[in-house]
Amino acid sequence: PPRAWADKDPAAAARLSAARAAVSALAETLNMPQENLITPDTVRRVCWEPPAEVSAESVGAALAGYGARPWQVEQVTPVLVAALSA
């Protein structure tokens, strides 16, 4: 569970924290529920095991691979790339 990430993988916990904040801010800007923008499970999966090279292409492909719709990939990829690169 994500609450145990800090002990198991502190870097993943930091990525998840940054990604959650970024997705939350984007959802607020778009005036839509965060869960509709991207599922929390998808964010967790990408943060636990990010692409070897973080780029718009690799993160977008990972999101799509976890079932994100094209419009979700388009909206969320830039903020996740920034969060994963921080």
N, C-alpha and C positions, 0 to 999 in steps of 0.2 A: 504493500500500500504506500501511497505517496508520503504519508507521515513518517515512514521509516527510511525514506530516501536519504535524509541528512546523515544517518548512520552508515547506510550501505554504500552510497555514492554521493558525497557532498556536491560534486560538480553537477550531477544531474539534478539535484535539489535546487541548486542555484539557477540552472537553466529553466526549470519548471516555474520557479518563482518569477523570473523575468518574463517568461512567456505568458503566464497567467495575467500579469499586470498589463502587458502589451495587448493581449486579446481583450481584456476587460475595457481598456481605454478605447480600443477600436470599436467595440460593440456599443459603447456609450456614444461615441461620435456618430455612429450609424443609426443610433436610436433603435437598437434591436437587442433581444436577449442574447447574452454571451453563448448560451447553449445552441442557439439557432445559427450563430455565426460559424461555430466549429464545435464539435463535441469535446467535452473535457477528456474523454478517453483518447481521442486522436492527439490532442496536445500532449498528454502524458506519454504516449508511445513515442512521439517524435523527440520529446525531451529526454526520455530514458535512453534511447538509442538513435541519436541524430545521425544524419548522413556523414560519411567520412570527411567530405569537403562540403562545408555549408555554403550553398549558393541558392539563388532563386530557383534554378532548375532542379537541384537535388531536393530541396525542401518541398517544392511543389509536387515533385514526383512522389515523395514520401507521403504527403497529405493525400494525394490521389490514391495511392496504394492502400491507405487505411480507409478509403471510402468517401473522402470529401468530394463534394460536388465541384464542378468547374468554377462556379461563381465563388464558392468558399475558398478554393485554392487561390483564386485571383485576389481576393480581399485579404486573406490571412498570411499568405507567403511573405510579403515584405516585413510585417511586424515580427514574424517568427524568425526570419533570417537575422534581423537586428538583435532579437533576444538571444538567439543561439550563438551569435558572434560576440556578444558582450563579455 
